[in-house]
């Protein structure tokens, strides 16, 4: 069992972390899912998620050409 500290901190038991696949240092979103219930969801780095998503959309050199026209 864990307890909420005066600083609103909770120590998550190691076994719960192992079962969930969460690791120390993970960024998590905390959501209230009901009265007396919270859910922790690992968040993804937005840059990592979308990096390269539009590769191949524009022909080679197109974006560089557009950038040359910027002030």
C-alpha positions as CSV (number, residue, x, y, z in Angstrom):
1,X,0.0,0.0,0.0
2,X,1.2,3.5,-0.8
3,X,0.3,6.8,0.9
4,X,0.0,10.3,-0.6
5,X,2.5,12.6,1.1
6,X,1.9,16.2,2.1
7,X,3.6,17.2,-1.1
8,X,1.1,15.1,-3.2
9,X,3.8,12.5,-3.9
10,X,3.2,8.7,-4.1
11,X,5.8,6.0,-4.1
12,X,4.7,3.4,-6.7
13,X,5.6,-0.2,-5.6
14,X,8.3,-1.8,-7.7
15,X,6.1,-4.8,-8.6
16,X,3.4,-2.5,-10.0
17,X,6.1,-0.7,-12.1
18,X,7.4,-4.0,-13.4
19,X,4.0,-5.3,-14.3
20,X,3.1,-2.1,-16.1
21,X,6.4,-1.7,-17.9
22,X,6.8,1.8,-16.5
23,X,10.4,2.7,-15.5
24,X,11.9,5.4,-13.3
25,X,12.3,8.5,-15.4
26,X,9.3,7.8,-17.6
27,X,7.0,10.8,-18.3
28,X,3.5,9.9,-17.3
29,X,0.1,11.5,-17.7
30,X,-2.0,11.2,-14.5
31,X,-5.8,11.0,-15.1
32,X,-8.6,10.8,-12.7
33,X,-10.7,7.8,-13.8
34,X,-13.2,7.8,-11.0
35,X,-13.7,8.7,-7.4
36,X,-10.5,7.6,-5.6
37,X,-8.9,6.3,-8.8
38,X,-6.0,7.5,-10.8
39,X,-4.4,6.2,-14.0
40,X,-0.8,6.6,-15.0
41,X,-0.2,6.5,-18.8
42,X,3.3,6.7,-20.3
43,X,3.6,9.7,-22.6
44,X,5.5,9.7,-25.9
45,X,7.9,12.4,-27.0
46,X,6.0,14.3,-29.6
47,X,9.1,15.0,-31.7
48,X,10.1,11.3,-31.7
49,X,6.5,10.3,-32.6
50,X,6.2,12.6,-35.7
51,X,9.8,12.9,-36.9
52,X,10.0,11.8,-40.5
53,X,6.2,11.5,-40.8
54,X,6.2,13.5,-43.9
55,X,9.3,12.1,-45.5
56,X,8.8,11.7,-49.3
57,X,5.8,14.1,-49.4
58,X,7.7,16.9,-51.2
59,X,10.2,16.3,-54.0
60,X,13.9,16.6,-53.1
61,X,15.1,20.2,-52.8
62,X,11.5,21.7,-52.7
63,X,11.6,22.8,-49.0
64,X,15.1,24.2,-49.4
65,X,14.0,26.2,-52.4
66,X,11.0,27.6,-50.3
67,X,13.3,28.5,-47.4
68,X,15.6,30.5,-49.7
69,X,12.7,32.8,-50.4
70,X,12.2,33.5,-46.7
71,X,13.2,37.0,-45.4
